[in-house]
């Protein structure tokens, strides 16, 4: 029974790893405009203004991203 639980846990962990990897490839890369899209996620809403300034500077330096 213990070996079965370990096997099932290992298979599930592997499947989750594959799903995360595939979703990363599907959600990143060029969009319809030929630009590469990077998404920034932060739970710190107080940093939003700082992030917006950094994003503007980044987009100016790297217009194709």
N, C-alpha and C positions, 0 to 999 in steps of 0.2 A: 504494500500500500504506500509506503514512504517513497519508494522509487517511482511509483506512478505519479505521485504529487510533484516530485522534483522534475519529472519528465514533462508533465503538463505545464508547470511553471516555466520551464526553460523554453518550451515551444511558444507559449504565449509571449514571453519576453522577446523572443526572436521575431515573432509576427508584429509586435508593437514597434520594434526597431525598424523593420522593413517598411511599415506603414508611415512612420515619421520620415524616413529617408525619401520615400516616394513623394510624400506631400511637400517636402522641401523643394524637390526638383520641379514639381508641378506649379508651385506658387511663386517661384523665383524665375529670373531670367527675363528675356525680352518680352515686352507687351506688344500690343498692336501697332504702336508708334515706333517700334524699333529701339526703344529705350529699355535699359535694364532697370527693374523696379526693386528697390530696397524698402522694407517696411520697418519702422521703428515703433516698438511698443514699450511703454513705460506706465507704471501705475502711479508715478509721482506727478500729479497734475500741477504742482507748484513749479515744476521745471519746464513747463510747456513753452514759455516765452524763450528760454535759453535754447531749447531744442529747435525751435523755429528759426532762430538766428543761425545756429550751426548748420541746419539743413540748407538755408539760403546760401551760405558760404560754400558748402559742399557742392550744391547744384551749380553754382557759378564756376567753380573750379573743374567740375566733371559734368559737362552738359549732357553727355550721353547716358548718364545714370540718373 
